C-alpha cells in the first residue's frame, strides 16, 4: 500500500513556528513531524510514499530526497496552484487502495487492523475515527450499527445530543471512490468528496483509541512532545496490550433512577467526567458495559437508548471527558411484559454477570483483562469482573460491598486512588 501525505498547508495556527518551514517539518521532541510519520508507517509496512507539497515544499524535498537515506521510496506531487485537500488525488490517478494522511499529525496505530477492516467491508473510503475532549466545537461523524457513515455534523450544528466521534485525518481510499467524481482543479476532501460519498453507504468509520493527534498549534505541540516522551504515542498502538476500566452505567455513571427509558431522566453523578478523564490520563481505556433489559421488555426502543447514550457522551464531552466504547445488552429472559420483543427474550452471552461484553471489548482493543478493572454498584458487576478475570471495584453503599471487591464511595474516589497508585 502507498501512503499519500498532504504536506502543502501554510500552518497559520503555528504562528512564528512555521514562518520559514512547512508545517510538517515542525520539530517535535527533536524530530520533524513528517519524519516521524514516515518512520511509523515504515514500521507498519509502508515503504512507498507520495508527498503532496505546496508552501515551501522545496525544504521537504531537500530533507527527504528520494527517500533512499530512510530506506523508503518517496516521490512528489508539487502543487503549482492550490488544489485543496483533494484536488491532487484526482491527478495522481492511483490504481490501488492507498493510505491518505494529513501532514500535521502525530500518530501510531496498527495499520493491519485498519486495512483488514477496510477490505472486510469492501469500503470505498475508511475513516480513522475517535472521540475527543472537545466534541462541542468539532465536526462529528454519525454512523449506523455497522460502522457505515451516515452523516457529517458540522461545528456550527444546532444544539442536540451527538455521539462523540471525530474524523482523525487518516483514511484508506479506494480508487473506485475517486472515479465517482471529476475535478480538474481545487477540491475539498470533506465538502466535495466525503459528504457526497456517504450516499453510497460504502464509507466506513474505523473507530480506534490509538494515538492520532493534530499538533497544529503551539499548545498542542507541547502536549504531543509530552506524550512522545512518556511513550504514550507508541503504547496506545493496539499491537501492544491495553488496560481498561470497564464501567457499569446506571448508579455508576448516572444517578440511579431505575431503568431509564427517557433521555430527560439521564443525569450524571457529580465528578464522573473528572474520574473518566483521570482514568484516561492514567493510561486506561474507558469502556461502558451495561444491561438494558428495557429494550427486550419493549419499554425503550434501541433508537431511544442510543439517544440516551448520545446524551451521556454529550454531557461528558462538555466537561472534556470521553469514552472509548459503549456496549449494552438488550436481552432479558423473563417474559410476560405487555410490549416485549420476543426475539430479544433469550439467554445470551452478553448479559451481566456473563462476561460477553467485556470479552468483545478485549478482542477489539487487545485488552489485558488481568490488568483491568470492572466498576459497578451491584453484586452482578462484581460477578462479571470475576467471570471476566478483571479486578472488581464496588462503588456506593459500603454495607452492600462484597468482600471480593475493592470498595469506594464513588467513581471519582476510585479514580483518585488509581491515579496515585504506581503498581496497578
N, C-alpha and C positions, 0 to 999 in steps of 0.2 A: 504494500500500500504506500502511495506517495502522501506526503504532507504538504499542504499549501498553507503558508503562513503569511498573513496580511501585515505588512510592515510599513505601510505608507502613511500612517497618521501623523498629524502635527504635534500631538501631545500637549495641547494647550493647558490642560489641567495640571501639568507638571511644573508650570512656571519656569523659573530660571534653570531648573534641572534639565530641560530639553531644548535650551536655546541653540546649542551647537551640535546636537546629536539627535538622530531619530529616536523616538520613544522606546522602541525595542532594544536599543543599545544602552539604556539606562543601567547603571551598575547597581546590583543588589547583592549585598554580602560578598563583595569582591569579584563578581562575575556579571557580565551583562545578561539581560533577560533572555535575549534571543539564543545565546549560547546555552543557557540553562534549558530552554525548550528543546534545542537540538540534542543535547546530551540525554535528557529524559526520554525523548521519543526514540532515540537510538537504542536505549536500554529496553524499550518496548518493541523493538524490532524494525523500526523505520530507519532507512538509510538514504532515502531519495527525497529531496526537498525542493520545493519551488518557493522562492521568496518573492512576494509581490511588493515592490518598492515604489516610493514616491519621494517625499520630503527627505533630503539629504541621503538618498539611497546609495550614493557612491561610498558613503562611510561604512555601510553594511557590506558592500561588495569588497571594499578594501580589507576589511577584517576577515571575512569568511572565504573570499576567493571562490574556487570551485568546490570547496569542502574537503579537499584531499587531506589537509592538515588535521581534520577532525574525523577522518575515516568515514566520511559520508559524501554523497554527491549533491551539489547544490547548483541549481540554475535560477535564473532571474527573469521576472516579467516586470519591466520598468514602465510605469505609467507616465507618459509624456503629458497627459491631461488627466484630471481627476476622474476616476471611474467608480467611485463609491466603494461599498463593501462587497459588491457582487459583479461589477462590470468586467473585471479581469477574468473571472471564472468562465465567462462565455467566450472569451478569446483564447483561453488555454486549450479548450476542446479535448479534455482528458477523456479517455476511453474506459477507465476503470474507477471503481469507488475510491474516494480519496478522503483524507482527514483534513478538515479546514479549521484553522486555529487563528485566533486573534493574537497579534504580536505583543500585547501588553500583559499577558497572563503568566503568573507563576503557578505551576501545576505539577502533579504527579498522580497518575491513575493507571489502572490495569487496562490497557488498550484491548487485550484479547477479550475480556469480558464485554466491553462495549461493542467490538466488532462482531462477536458471536450473537449478541442481541440484535444488532443491525441485520445480520444475514438471516437469523431465525424469522424475523418479521418481514423479510423481503422489502425492506424500507427504502423509500426514495430519499429520505433525509432523517437522520437520527440526531437529536439534540442532546448534548450532555446537560442535564438539569440538576438543580439542587435548591434547597431552601436557603434563605439568608437572613441576616439580622435586621434588615430594613425593608421588608416587603411593601410597606406603605408608600414608598417612593420608587419602587422598582416595577418594570414591566414584568408581568407574570404570565405563566403558561397554564392553560387548563387542559386536562386530559380526561379520557374515559378510563374505565377499569383496566383496559388492555394496554394502556400507555399511549394510545393514539392521541395526538394533539388535536384539540377541538376548537381552541380559541386563544387569541393573544389579548391580554388585558393591559392596556396602556397605563402609564404612570398617572395620567390625569383622569383615571376612571372615576365614576361616581362611587360614593361610599357603599360598602357592602362587604359580605364575608367572602374571602377568597382563600384557596389553597396557597400555601407559601411555596411556590415553585418557580424558579427563575432560569432563564437561558444563560449558561455559563460562558458561552463564547467559543465552544468547541463542538464540532459536529462531523458526522460522516455523511458524505454527499455521494449520491449515485448520479452518473451521467444522465440517467433517464429523467432526473429532476430538471436538469438544465435544458433538456430537449423540449420541455413543455413551454419554454419561454424563448423570446427573441429580443435581445438587447444589443445594440451596436455601441452605445456609449455608457454614460453613468447609470448605475443601478444600485439600489439599496437592498441588501440581502433580506432584512426583516420586512420592509414595506413591499418590495416588488416581487420577492420570491416566496418567503416563508408564509406570509398571510394568504397568498393565493394558493400555495401548495397544500395547505391543510384541508382544502376542499376535496382532495384526492383520498383522504383518510389513510394515507401511506406515509405520514410524517409522525415519528415516534419520539417519545420522551424517554431518555435513558437516565433515570434518577439515581444519583450516587452521592454518598457522603464524602467522597475523596476530595482532595485539596485542589481547588481551582479558584484563583484569586486575581482580580484585576488590580494591578499595582499603580493605577493611573493618577494618583495624587500623592503629594509628599507624605501625607499622613498614612495612606495605605502602603506606601513604600516602606515606611518604618515598621509597620505590622508584618509585612512579608519578610523583612530581614529577621525579625524576632522568631517568626515561625520556621524559617530556614535553619537558624542557629539552634533552635530547640528540636530540630529534626521532625517537627510536626508534619511538614510537607511530605516527606518520604514515608513516615509511619502510617499516614492515612491511606496510602495505596492499598487496595484490597488484596494485593498479594500477601500482605502482612496480616496476621491475626489481629482482630479488633476486640475491644472490650466494650460492654454496653451496660446501660442502666435501663431495664425494662420497667415500664410504669403501667399500673392499673389506671383507669380513668376516674370513675365516679368515687369520690371520697378521698382520692389521692391527688388528682389534678384539679378537679372541680368540686364545689361544695355538694355533698350528698343530698339528693332530693328524690331518692328512689330512682327508678329507671326513667331517664329523660326522653320525652318524645316531642319536645318543642324547643327550638333554639333559644327562646327567651328565658328558659329555665336554666340555661348553662351559665355558671358563674365561677370564675377561677378562685381558688383558695389563695389567700394572701401569700406573697413571696414565692409562688410557684414558678413564675417566669425567672426570677433570680436563681432559683435552685436549678432549673434546667440549663441556664447559661453556665452555671458553675460546673455542672457535670461535664458539659462540653469542654470547658476550659481545663478540666482535669483529664481530658483525653478520652472520654467515654462517648459512644453513640447513645442517643436517647430514642427509645422505641416504645410506643404505646401498644399494649395488648389488652383488649377489653372485651368482655362478654356483653353482647347486646341482644338478649332474648326477645326484646320488644319487637324486633323485626319478625321473628317467627310467629309471635303472638298476633301479628297484624296491628300492633299498636303504634308502629312507627315504620314508615317506608324507608328503604335504603337511601332514597333521594333525600329525605329529611335528615336521616342520620349523617349523610355526607355533609349536609348544610351545618349540622351541629359541629362536626369536626372542622369545617371551614371557619366557623366562629371561634373554635378553640385556637386554630392556627393564627387567625387574625388578632385575637386578644393577646396571645403570646408575642406575636410579631410587633405589636405596638410597644412592648417592653423589651424588644431586642432579643427575644428568645425564639428558638425553633426546634422542631422535632425532625428526626431523620426518617421516621416512617410511622404509620398508624395501621395497626391490624385490628380487626374486630371479628368476632364470631357471631353470626346472625341466627344460629341454631338454638333449638330448645326441644327436649324430648317430651315434656309434659303437654298433654292435649286437652281439649275442651274449651279453648278460648274462642270467642264469637267470630273473630275475623282472622283466625290463624292461617298461616301459609303452610299448607300440608307438605310441600316439598322441602321445607326447612325444618320439619319436625323429625330430625334424625339424630342418631348417636354418632357424632362427628369426632374428629381427632383434634379439632381446634378449640373446643370449649374448655376453658379452665375448670378444673385443675389439670386437664391434659395439656401437654406442652407443645401442641402443634404449631401455634402461632410463633412461639419462641424458636422452634426448630426451623421454621420457614425463614425467619429473620436471620438466624445463624448461618444458614446456607447462602442466603443472598449476600450477606455482608461479611462472611468469613469471621464470625464472632467466636471467640474462645469463651465458652459458657462458664468454665471454672473461674474465670477472672471477671465475671459479670454478676449483676445483682438484679433480682426481681423485687420490686417495691409495690406494696399494696396495703389495703386496710382490712383485709379479711383472711380467714384461715385458708380459703380457696387459693388466694395468691401465694401464701406460704407453701402450700402443697404443690402449686405449679412450679415454684422455684426448686423444690426438692426433686420433682419429676424431670425437670429440665437439666438439673445439675448446676444450677446457679446458687448464689448465696441469697438467703431470704432476708428481706427487711420489712418489718411491720410498722406502719405509722397509724397514729390515732390514740385509742384508749389502751393504756398500758395493761389494764385488767384483762383485756382480751388477747394480749400478745402471747403467742405460743413460745415455748422455751427454745425451739429450734430456729427462731428468727431473731435478728438484731432489732431492737426497739428504738424508735424515735417519735417524738410528738408530731412532727410534720416532715414533709418532704424537704423543706428548707433546712431543718436541723440535720437531716442526713447528708445534705449537700455540703454543709459546713464541716461535718465530720470527715467526709470523703476528701474534701479539699486539703485538710490538714494531715491526712494520713499519707505516708510515703511507702507503705508496704502492701498496698492493695492495687 
